[in-house]
Amino acid sequence: MEISATLVIIALTALISFQGFKNPGLINRWMFTPYLIKEYHQWDRFALSGFIHKDLTHLLFNMFTFFFFGRIVEQFLEYYFNGVIGTVAYVIFYLAAIIISDIPTYLKQKGNPRYHALGASGGVSAAVFASIMLMPLADICLFGLICLPGFILGVLFLIYSVVKGMQDKDGINHDAHLFGAIFGIFFILILNPQSAISFFEQIKNYRPF
C-alpha cells in the first residue's frame, strides 16, 4: 500500500493515543481545556488535543472515517497543486481544521474550568465535508446498514450537530463537528470556486430511484 499523508497522520494519532491510554498525565496536558488555555496561555492544546482520544472506540471511529474521506481530499490536493505541495497543503488543511473548529468552543467555555474535550473530530469532519463537496453523490454508509448520498447525509449531520450543540448535554463537542464541517466546505469553495457549480449540477440531477 502506498504510504500517504493520511496513513502517516493515522499512524501518528494512533501511536500518541495509545500512549495517552497508558499515561493520564499526557492526556491531561494535551486535552483541549479552554480555561487552562486562557489562564496559562497553553495555546498548543488547540492542535495537540487532535492527536489524543478517549478510548479505543473513539480512536477507531475517527481514524476509520478519516482513512476513507481524508484520502479523497489528499488526492484532490495532490492533483490540484501537482505533487508535494499538495501533500503539504493537505497536512495544513487537517491541522487548521482541528484548530479552527475548536475556536467557537474556546470562546464559549473559556470561563468553565470543568470543560474538557479531545479527539480529531474537527479535522475528520472537515475531511468528510470537503469530500462531499467534491463527490456529493457518493454514498456514505452508517455502520454498513444505511447508505445515503453524501450531500443528504451531510445536511442531516449539520442539523444534528446544531441541535445537539445547543443542548450541550452529552459531553460531546458537537460544535467542533459543525465548525469542522463548515471549514471543510469553505476550504474547497475558496480553493476551487468552480466546485460549487459542479456540486449543484450533480445534486440537481440526482434521482433517488
Buried (B, 14 or more C-beta within 10 A) or exposed (E): EEEBBBBEBBEEBBEBBBBBBEEEEBBEBBBBBBBBBBEEEBEEBBBBBBBBBBEEEBBEBBBEBBBBBBBBBBBBBBEEBEEEEBBEBBBEBBBBBBBBBBBBBBEBBBEEEEBBBBBBBBBBBBBBBBBBBBBBBBEBEEEEEEEBBBBBBBEEBBEEBBEBBEEBEEEBBBBBBBBBBBBBBBBBBEBBEEBEEBBEEBBEEEEEE
